[in-house]
Amino acid sequence: MGISLIVFLVSIGFGLQRLIRGQIANVEALTILDVSRGESTLLELNDKVLDEFKNIDNVNDVAPSLSLSGQLAKAESVTDAAIYGIDPKFLSMEGIRLAFGDGFSFQDAQEIIVSATALNLIGMANFEQEIGSDLTLKVLVPQKIVGSQEEELISKEIKVKIVGVIVDDSELSIAYVPMDFLTSLGFTPDYSQAKVKVSDKQIKDYTTARIKVEDESKLPEVRQKIEAMGYQVDSVADTVGQIDKIFVVFEIVAAGFGAIAMFVAAIGSLNTLTVSLLERTREIGLMKTLGATSGDILRLFLVESILIGLTGGLIGIGLGYGLGRLVNFGINYLANRLGGEEVNIFYTPLLFLGVVLGIIVFVSIITGVYPARRAAKINALDALRYE
């Protein structure tokens, strides 16, 4: 019962932890760093700086993004939206999870990935059916003033094809298009409406840059190097790290409750072995008379103790795992009946089961040492006279 309680409670902790981590970020998002200048007015974030980031050890890719405001329209329905120009290769770096459709077909495709919120606002609620439909993108495009080096913003409407829909809990009206497509319209990667208005050609900074690290374990090392350069660095891994700390406490508390039950079980096992010793005293004397050594008797009782522990432990693991799967099935059954999504709140890592089995063997040995030593010290003649 002690082992089943530990397996059940801790596995629920692991399951909830994995579920929440999965809601926040995918595995690749944990290797992404968001870099900005923060509050600094002296730092630059231009192509030269991005090249420096690329040369840092364990950095795979660096991707700036372009952002501007615009509108999405379908027939008479119009809604404001934040438009982001990205490199199609870095969809995953941007944290984009498509619920419907695929990514862009090529680098400068006249295509768009839209949030479900934006489509709802313009009356396109059947998301899956909207894949391949046309949409009107309205943006203010920078254009040179004839006879001048300055630029002005002119309104332009472009037909784009919907290739993907994002469904999340942010409820933001956003859209993504290929960076090269926006560049072909006259935007530059470091575009800013403010820069167009002041016509300051010296300003060549990006707002943010995303850096993909080779492996999650290399993230702190790369982050430290970039922060040493003075830049502000943010990562989804920060949030995930806080979640992990909370669940470590939960798992320790859950294991503590199970450990109490396990301690009671260990006392019961000790009592069983001690009673067994008293009942088999004459048997021990007979075995010693026939040539068994004290070491043989010691090993006999230790093996018996381990077998008792392992048998109970394996049954406990099966009960705990089975109960967890049953609870998970019940929750998903209710979710399906109520129109919710299926979730898996029960997860048992193999490493955890290995640790549990190791603890079972250790506790079994500790429990069996006392009766085993008592049995080994019994005098053969005294044992044969024992009533």
C-alpha positions as CSV (number, residue, x, y, z in Angstrom):
1,M,0.0,0.0,0.0
2,G,2.9,2.3,0.8
3,I,4.5,1.8,-2.6
4,S,1.2,2.1,-4.5
5,L,0.5,5.4,-2.7
6,I,3.9,6.7,-3.7
7,V,3.6,5.6,-7.4
8,F,0.0,7.0,-7.6
9,L,0.7,10.4,-6.1
10,V,4.1,11.1,-7.6
11,S,3.0,9.9,-11.0
12,I,0.1,12.4,-10.9
13,G,2.7,15.1,-10.1
14,F,4.8,14.1,-13.1
15,G,1.8,14.0,-15.3
16,L,0.5,17.5,-14.3
17,Q,4.0,18.9,-14.7
18,R,4.4,17.4,-18.2
19,L,0.9,18.6,-19.2
20,I,1.5,22.2,-18.1
21,R,5.0,22.3,-19.7
22,G,3.4,21.0,-22.9
23,Q,0.8,23.8,-22.8
24,I,3.5,26.5,-22.3
25,A,6.1,25.3,-24.8
26,N,7.2,22.5,-27.0
27,V,10.6,20.9,-26.7
28,E,12.1,23.2,-29.4
29,A,10.8,26.3,-27.6
30,L,13.0,25.4,-24.7
31,T,16.1,26.0,-26.9
32,I,15.0,29.5,-27.9
33,L,16.3,32.8,-26.5
34,D,14.6,36.2,-27.1
35,V,17.1,39.0,-27.2
36,S,16.4,42.7,-27.0
37,R,18.2,45.9,-26.0
38,G,16.1,46.3,-22.9
39,E,16.2,49.8,-21.5
40,S,19.5,50.6,-23.1
41,T,19.8,53.4,-25.6
42,L,23.4,52.7,-26.4
43,L,23.3,49.1,-27.6
44,E,22.6,48.2,-31.2
45,L,20.8,45.2,-32.5
46,N,21.7,45.2,-36.2
47,D,23.0,42.7,-38.7
48,K,26.6,43.0,-37.4
49,V,25.4,42.1,-33.9
50,L,23.3,39.2,-35.2
51,D,26.5,37.9,-36.9
52,E,28.3,38.1,-33.5
53,F,25.4,36.0,-32.0
54,K,25.8,33.4,-34.8
55,N,29.5,33.0,-34.0
56,I,28.8,32.1,-30.3
57,D,29.4,28.4,-29.6
58,N,26.3,26.2,-29.6
59,V,24.2,28.7,-31.5
60,N,22.4,27.2,-34.5
61,D,20.4,30.0,-35.9
62,V,19.5,33.7,-35.4
63,A,16.2,35.0,-36.7
64,P,15.0,38.7,-36.6
65,S,11.4,39.4,-37.2
66,L,9.5,42.4,-38.7
67,S,6.4,43.7,-37.0
68,L,3.8,46.2,-38.2
69,S,0.1,47.0,-37.7
70,G,-2.4,46.3,-40.4
71,Q,-6.0,45.1,-41.1
72,L,-7.5,41.8,-42.3
73,A,-10.6,41.9,-44.4
74,K,-13.1,39.5,-46.0
75,A,-16.0,41.0,-47.9
76,E,-17.3,43.8,-45.7
77,S,-15.8,42.6,-42.5
78,V,-12.6,44.2,-41.3
79,T,-10.4,43.8,-38.2
80,D,-7.2,45.3,-36.9
81,A,-4.3,42.9,-36.5
82,A,-0.6,42.7,-35.6
83,I,1.3,41.5,-38.6
84,Y,4.6,39.7,-38.2
85,G,7.1,39.1,-41.0
86,I,9.2,36.0,-40.3
87,D,11.5,33.6,-42.1
88,P,9.4,30.5,-43.0
89,K,12.3,28.3,-41.8
90,F,11.8,29.6,-38.3
91,L,8.1,28.9,-37.7
92,S,8.9,26.7,-34.7
93,M,11.3,29.4,-33.3
94,E,8.4,31.8,-33.3
95,G,6.4,29.4,-31.2
96,I,3.8,29.0,-33.9
97,R,1.6,25.9,-33.4
98,L,-0.7,25.3,-36.3
99,A,-4.1,23.8,-35.4
100,F,-5.1,23.6,-39.1
101,G,-3.1,23.8,-42.3
102,D,0.6,23.9,-43.1
103,G,3.5,26.3,-43.2
104,F,4.4,28.6,-46.0
105,S,5.1,27.0,-49.4
106,F,8.2,29.1,-50.2
107,Q,10.3,32.1,-48.9
108,D,8.3,34.9,-50.5
109,A,4.9,33.3,-50.8
110,Q,1.8,35.5,-50.9
111,E,0.4,33.5,-48.0
112,I,-0.7,34.1,-44.4
113,I,-1.0,32.3,-41.1
114,V,-3.8,33.8,-39.0
115,S,-5.0,33.4,-35.4
116,A,-8.5,32.0,-34.8
117,T,-9.4,35.2,-33.0
118,A,-8.8,37.3,-36.2
119,L,-10.8,34.9,-38.3
120,N,-13.7,35.0,-35.9
121,L,-13.7,38.8,-36.0
122,I,-14.2,38.7,-39.8
123,G,-16.8,35.9,-39.8
124,M,-14.6,33.0,-40.9
125,A,-15.4,30.6,-38.0
126,N,-15.0,27.3,-39.9
127,F,-11.2,27.3,-39.5
128,E,-10.4,24.0,-41.2
129,Q,-12.6,24.9,-44.2
130,E,-10.9,28.4,-44.5
131,I,-7.5,26.8,-45.4
132,G,-6.8,27.9,-49.0
133,S,-9.3,30.8,-48.9
134,D,-8.3,34.3,-49.9
135,L,-8.0,37.2,-47.5
136,T,-7.3,40.9,-48.0
137,L,-4.3,42.3,-46.1
138,K,-4.4,46.0,-45.7
139,V,-1.1,47.7,-44.7
140,L,0.6,51.1,-44.9
141,V,3.6,50.5,-47.3
142,P,6.6,52.9,-47.3
143,Q,7.2,54.5,-50.7
144,K,9.7,57.1,-51.9
145,I,8.3,60.5,-52.5
146,V,9.0,61.6,-56.1
147,G,11.9,64.0,-56.3
148,S,12.9,63.4,-52.7
149,Q,14.9,61.0,-50.6
150,E,12.1,60.9,-48.0
151,E,9.4,58.2,-47.7
152,E,5.7,58.3,-47.1
153,L,3.2,55.6,-46.1
154,I,0.5,54.7,-48.6
155,S,-2.3,52.3,-48.0
156,K,-2.2,49.1,-50.0
157,E,-4.5,46.1,-50.2
158,I,-2.9,42.7,-51.0
159,K,-4.7,39.4,-51.6
160,V,-3.2,36.6,-49.6
161,K,-4.0,32.9,-49.2
162,I,-4.7,31.4,-45.8
163,V,-2.3,28.4,-45.3
164,G,-2.6,28.0,-41.5
165,V,-4.7,28.8,-38.5
166,I,-3.4,29.2,-34.9
167,V,-5.7,28.3,-32.1
168,D,-4.5,29.3,-28.6
169,D,-5.7,30.9,-25.4
170,S,-4.1,34.4,-26.0
171,E,-7.2,35.6,-28.0
172,L,-5.0,38.0,-29.9
173,S,-5.7,39.2,-33.5
174,I,-2.4,38.4,-35.1
175,A,-1.1,37.1,-38.5
176,Y,2.3,35.9,-39.9
177,V,3.6,36.4,-43.4
178,P,7.0,35.5,-45.0
179,M,9.6,38.2,-44.4
180,D,10.6,38.2,-48.1
181,F,7.0,38.9,-49.1
182,L,6.9,42.0,-47.0
183,T,10.4,43.0,-48.3
184,S,9.0,42.8,-51.9
185,L,6.3,45.3,-50.9
186,G,9.0,47.9,-49.8
187,F,9.5,47.0,-46.1
188,T,13.0,46.5,-44.7
189,P,13.7,43.9,-41.9
190,D,14.3,46.8,-39.5
191,Y,11.1,48.7,-40.6
192,S,9.4,51.1,-38.1
193,Q,6.7,53.6,-38.8
194,A,8.6,56.0,-36.6
195,K,11.7,55.7,-38.7
196,V,9.7,56.5,-41.9
197,K,8.3,59.6,-40.3
198,V,11.7,61.0,-39.1
199,S,13.5,59.6,-42.2
200,D,16.4,58.6,-40.1
201,K,18.6,56.3,-42.2
202,Q,21.1,55.9,-39.4
203,I,18.7,53.8,-37.4
204,K,19.2,50.2,-38.4
205,D,18.3,48.2,-35.3
206,Y,15.9,45.3,-35.1
207,T,13.4,45.2,-32.2
208,T,14.1,41.6,-31.1
209,A,16.0,38.6,-32.3
210,R,15.4,35.0,-31.6
211,I,18.3,32.7,-31.1
212,K,18.1,28.9,-31.4
213,V,20.6,27.0,-29.2
214,E,21.9,23.6,-30.1
215,D,20.6,21.9,-27.0
216,E,18.6,22.8,-23.9
217,S,21.6,22.0,-21.7
218,K,23.6,24.7,-23.5
219,L,21.0,27.4,-23.0
220,P,22.5,28.9,-19.7
221,E,26.0,29.1,-21.2
222,V,24.8,30.9,-24.4
223,R,22.5,33.2,-22.3
224,Q,25.3,34.2,-20.0
225,K,27.5,35.2,-23.0
226,I,24.8,37.3,-24.5
227,E,23.9,39.0,-21.2
228,A,27.6,39.7,-20.7
229,M,27.3,41.8,-23.9
230,G,24.6,43.9,-22.2
231,Y,21.5,42.6,-23.9
232,Q,18.3,41.5,-22.2
233,V,17.5,37.8,-22.7
234,D,14.2,36.1,-22.0
235,S,13.3,32.5,-22.5
236,V,10.3,30.2,-22.1
237,A,12.7,28.0,-20.1
238,D,12.4,30.6,-17.3
239,T,8.7,29.9,-16.8
240,V,9.2,26.2,-17.2
241,G,12.0,26.3,-14.6
242,Q,9.6,27.9,-12.1
243,I,6.9,25.3,-12.8
244,D,9.5,22.5,-12.3
245,K,10.4,23.9,-8.9
246,I,6.8,24.0,-7.8
247,F,6.2,20.4,-8.9
248,V,9.4,19.2,-7.2
249,V,8.0,20.4,-3.9
250,F,4.6,18.7,-4.7
251,E,6.4,15.4,-5.6
252,I,8.4,15.5,-2.4
253,V,5.3,16.1,-0.3
254,A,3.5,13.3,-2.1
255,A,6.4,11.0,-1.7
256,G,6.5,11.9,2.0
257,F,2.9,10.7,2.5
258,G,3.8,7.5,0.7
259,A,7.0,7.1,2.8
260,I,5.0,7.2,6.0
261,A,2.8,4.3,4.8
262,M,5.9,2.5,3.6
263,F,7.5,2.9,7.0
264,V,4.5,1.3,8.6
265,A,4.7,-1.5,6.1
266,A,8.4,-2.0,6.9
267,I,7.6,-2.3,10.6
268,G,5.0,-4.9,9.7
269,S,7.6,-6.8,7.6
270,L,10.1,-6.7,10.5
271,N,7.4,-8.0,12.9
272,T,6.6,-10.8,10.4
273,L,10.3,-11.9,10.1
274,T,10.7,-11.8,13.9
275,V,7.7,-14.0,14.5
276,S,9.0,-16.3,11.7
277,L,12.3,-16.5,13.6
278,L,10.6,-17.5,16.8
279,E,8.5,-20.1,15.0
280,R,11.5,-21.6,13.2
281,T,14.0,-21.7,16.0
282,R,14.2,-25.5,16.1
283,E,14.4,-25.6,12.3
284,I,17.4,-23.2,12.4
285,G,19.0,-25.5,15.0
286,L,18.4,-28.6,12.8
287,M,19.9,-26.8,9.7
288,K,23.0,-25.8,11.7
289,T,23.4,-29.4,13.0
290,L,23.3,-30.6,9.4
291,G,26.1,-28.2,8.5
292,A,24.5,-24.8,7.7
293,T,26.8,-22.0,8.8
294,S,25.7,-18.7,10.5
295,G,26.4,-17.0,7.2
296,D,23.9,-19.4,5.5
297,I,21.2,-18.6,8.0
298,L,21.9,-14.8,7.7
299,R,21.6,-15.0,3.9
300,L,18.5,-17.1,4.2
301,F,16.6,-14.5,6.2
302,L,17.9,-11.6,4.1
303,V,16.7,-13.2,0.9
304,E,13.4,-13.9,2.5
305,S,13.1,-10.2,3.6
306,I,14.0,-9.0,0.1
307,L,11.5,-11.4,-1.5
308,I,8.7,-10.2,0.8
309,G,9.6,-6.6,0.0
310,L,9.9,-7.1,-3.8
311,T,6.7,-9.0,-3.9
312,G,4.8,-6.3,-2.0
313,G,6.6,-3.6,-4.0
314,L,5.8,-5.0,-7.4
315,I,2.1,-5.5,-6.4
316,G,2.1,-1.9,-5.1
317,I,3.6,-0.6,-8.3
318,G,0.9,-2.4,-10.3
319,L,-1.8,-1.1,-8.0
320,G,-0.6,2.5,-8.1
321,Y,-0.1,2.4,-11.9
322,G,-3.5,0.8,-12.5
323,L,-5.3,3.2,-10.2
324,G,-3.6,6.1,-12.0
325,R,-4.8,4.8,-15.4
326,L,-8.3,4.3,-14.0
327,V,-8.4,7.9,-12.7
328,N,-7.1,9.2,-16.1
329,F,-9.7,7.2,-18.0
330,G,-12.5,8.6,-15.7
331,I,-11.3,12.2,-16.3
332,N,-11.1,11.7,-20.1
333,Y,-14.5,10.0,-20.1
334,L,-16.1,13.1,-18.4
335,A,-14.1,15.4,-20.7
336,N,-15.6,13.7,-23.8
337,R,-19.1,13.7,-22.4
338,L,-18.8,17.5,-21.6
339,G,-17.1,18.3,-24.9
340,G,-13.6,18.9,-23.5
341,E,-10.2,17.7,-24.7
342,E,-8.6,14.5,-23.6
343,V,-5.6,15.0,-21.3
344,N,-3.1,12.6,-19.7
345,I,-2.5,13.7,-16.1
346,F,-0.8,10.4,-15.1
347,Y,2.8,9.8,-16.2
348,T,5.2,7.3,-14.7
349,P,8.9,7.6,-15.9
350,L,10.8,4.4,-16.0
351,L,13.7,6.0,-14.1
352,F,11.2,6.8,-11.3
353,L,10.1,3.1,-11.2
354,G,13.8,2.1,-11.1
355,V,14.4,4.4,-8.1
356,V,11.3,3.0,-6.3
357,L,12.5,-0.6,-6.8
358,G,15.9,0.4,-5.5
359,I,14.3,1.9,-2.4
360,I,12.2,-1.3,-1.9
361,V,15.4,-3.5,-2.0
362,F,17.2,-1.1,0.4
363,V,14.3,-1.0,2.9
364,S,13.9,-4.8,2.7
365,I,17.6,-5.3,3.5
366,I,17.5,-2.9,6.4
367,T,14.3,-4.6,7.7
368,G,15.8,-8.0,7.5
369,V,19.2,-7.3,9.1
370,Y,18.0,-7.5,12.7
371,P,16.1,-10.8,12.5
372,A,18.7,-12.3,10.2
373,R,21.5,-11.5,12.7
374,R,19.5,-12.9,15.6
375,A,18.9,-16.1,13.6
376,A,22.6,-16.4,12.7
377,K,23.7,-16.1,16.3
378,I,21.3,-18.9,17.6
379,N,23.2,-21.8,19.2
380,A,22.3,-25.1,17.5
381,L,21.9,-27.1,20.8
382,D,19.8,-24.3,22.4
383,A,17.7,-24.2,19.3
384,L,17.0,-27.9,19.3
385,R,16.0,-27.7,23.1
386,Y,13.7,-24.7,22.2
387,E,10.0,-25.2,23.0
